Amino acid sequence: MIAYNIIIRIYGALIWLAQPFSSKAKNWISGRANIWQKITDYAVENKNIVWIHCSSLGEFEQGRPLIEALKNKSPKDDIILTFFSPSGYEIRKNYALADRIFYLPLDTRRNARRFIKQINPSLVIFVKYDFWFNYLSELNAQNIPFVFISAVFRKDHFLFKWWAKPFLKILQEAREIFVQDQISSDLLTKNNCTSIVAGDTRVDRVIQLQKNLKKYEQLGKIRGGRRTIIFGSVWSEDMAIIKNWMQNKLAHSDDFVLIAPHDVSEKMINRIGATLNLKIIRFSQIKKVREEPQIIIVDTIGDLAHLYALADLAYIGGGFGKGIHSILEPAAARLPVIFGPNHEKFKEAQDLIDLHAAISVRTSFDFDQAIAHFSTAINRDLAREGLEKFLNKHRGATSKIVHYLAQSKLIS
């Protein structure tokens, strides 16, 4: 743990030094400036407190169904929600179902001891795998139960390396580790950790979202009966792959296209227009549109997950960079999905490929072939069957977790 604590302090120092060059680093530091006073102001007595920690926004969306379920089952319990990253905290700092929302102080021994002593949780839930070993050690020392949800492990995970035995020993003290698949459970069992295969709580979240969709009447009128293809969370690298199809084949079809860039800045929107050499119609301005455009750029935040319900086919970006963005939203809308090659870390991607509901592409030619594949009725039907199988298999993780927590008397 000595080396770990040195690395943690170096990490904190590097973030502090990066402030002049990174708005994210600046938010990370400034958001924690008065953290201890905020926690002191919150102090309550005679209440069960459930502390839920999410690394960032993606983990929050994974934990959200559980937060809602816990509030429904145990409304008198307080929920403290913490984030490590500004991208989660800044967007969800006013989330109504959490009684208090904080940045998680840097994982030093002193901070861990002080934070846990002040909030005094009766249960701690870590979403996915944000492993902060000083916090975990302190929870063990104070006999406070902690669990992980929606975790995924592979045989090359750092916790299973010879040098990580002290960290694995800490994880072995978890009350329970709820994992997404049997492979993860088997690996944990082999390494003397408890686990339950519950599935991915994100699936519950996206299924729930399909029942509360926004209405887009004007867009529906513009779309008409045309086949609609949505390009979600795309980057410049994705546009390079799909550009050929848009310029050479889209123009000779009756298809309708929605492009939702991951970065909705003016610079990115103009870059897409220049790449395609087409006039840009913005989603934010469709009420002014009197024509029937073939392409609309989604330049808003918070609409993409709802827009999938209007589409027939989805391409999800990020696969030519660090990794694909979420494919669960289009899957919940029963859309066949296309994405780039960098999807190895996303189990759901391979699951959907195996179920004939998704195709991974590397080149413009691959993309053209994927579009042609999902243009046939038999392949679309096969994809829908696969999507139904996937959703039915993975739904219900939240209820399994809540049932366990209640049966184990970890929640009131």
C-alpha positions, 0 to 999 in steps of 0.5 A, a space after each residue: 500500500 506504500 507505493 499506492 499511497 505515493 501514486 495517489 498523492 502524485 496523481 493529486 499533485 498532477 491534477 493540481 498542476 494541470 489546472 491552468 491547462 485543463 478545465 476538467 482539472 480545474 473543476 476537479 480541484 475547485 469542486 473539492 475546495 470546501 468539501 469538508 465544510 459541506 460534509 460537516 454541514 450535512 451531519 445528521 443523526 438517527 438515520 440510515 445513510 446509504 453512500 453510493 459512489 460513481 466514478 463519472 456520468 456513465 456509472 451514475 446512469 448505471 446506478 440510477 435505477 438502484 437509487 430510484 429503487 432504494 428511495 422507493 423501498 426505503 424512503 426514510 434512508 438518506 442517500 449520499 451520492 459521490 463522484 470522482 469526475 467532474 463530468 459526473 458531478 457537474 451534470 448531476 449535482 442537483 439530482 433530486 433523489 440524492 439527499 446530498 451530492 459530493 465530490 469524493 475526496 482524494 483517496 488518502 488514508 486521512 481523507 478516507 478515515 475523516 470522510 467515513 467518520 463524518 458521513 457514518 454510512 450503514 451501507 456503501 455501494 460502489 458502481 462498477 469498479 472504482 477501486 479506492 483502496 484506502 476507502 475500502 480499508 477504512 470501511 473494513 476497519 469500521 465494519 461497514 458493509 460495502 458492495 459493488 454492482 454491475 461489475 465486470 472482470 476479465 482474467 487480465 484484470 490487474 487485481 488478479 496479478 501477483 503484485 496486486 494480492 494486497 488489493 485483492 485481499 481488501 476486495 475479498 472483504 466485500 459483502 457482495 459483488 454483483 457482476 454482469 456475467 458468469 465469466 466475472 463470477 467464476 474469476 472472482 470465485 477462483 480468487 476467493 471473492 464472493 459474487 452474484 450474477 445479477 446483470 447490468 443495471 443499465 439495461 433496466 435504465 434504458 428499458 425504463 427510458 423507453 416508457 418515458 420518451 419525449 415527443 417530437 411531432 415536428 421531427 415526425 412530420 419531417 421524417 414521414 415514412 422514410 427509413 431513418 438512420 441515426 448516427 449517435 455520438 460520432 467523432 471525426 474518425 467516424 465521419 471519415 468512415 461514413 462519409 462515402 456512403 452519405 455522399 454517394 448512396 444516401 443522395 440516391 435513396 429516400 433515407 432520412 438521417 440524424 447525425 448526433 456528434 459527441 461534441 456539439 460545439 459550433 466547430 464540430 458541427 461546421 466540421 461535419 458540414 464541411 466533411 459532407 459538403 452539405 447544407 446543415 439543418 440543425 435539430 434545434 431549428 426544425 420548427 423553422 424548417 419548411 422543406 423535407 431535409 435528408 440530413 439533420 444535425 442533432 445539436 442539443 444535449 439530452 435528446 439522443 437517447 429519446 430519438 432512437 425510438 424514431 429510427 430504424 437503424 443506428 450507428 454508434 460512434 467512438 469505435 475508432 477512438 478509445 471505445 464505442 459509446 453506449 449501444 444499450 439505448 438503441 438496443 432498447 429501442 430495438 434497433 440493429 446497431 453498427 459500430 467501429 472496431 474498438 469494442 472489446 471492453 464492452 461485453 454487450 457489443 459482442 453479445 449483440 454481434 453473436 445475436 445477429 443484432 450488431 455489426 462491427 466495421 473497420 472500413 467504408 466498404 464494411 459500413 456499406 455492407 452493414 447498411 446493405 445487410 440490415 436493409 433486408 427484411 430477413 436480417 432486420 427480423 433476425 436482429 429484432 429477435 436477437 435484441 429481444 433475447 438480449 433485453 430479456 436475459 439482462 433485465 431485472 438486475 436492479 430488483 435482484 440487488 434490492 432483494 438481496 440487500 433487503 434479505 440481508 437487512 442492509 437496507 431498512 
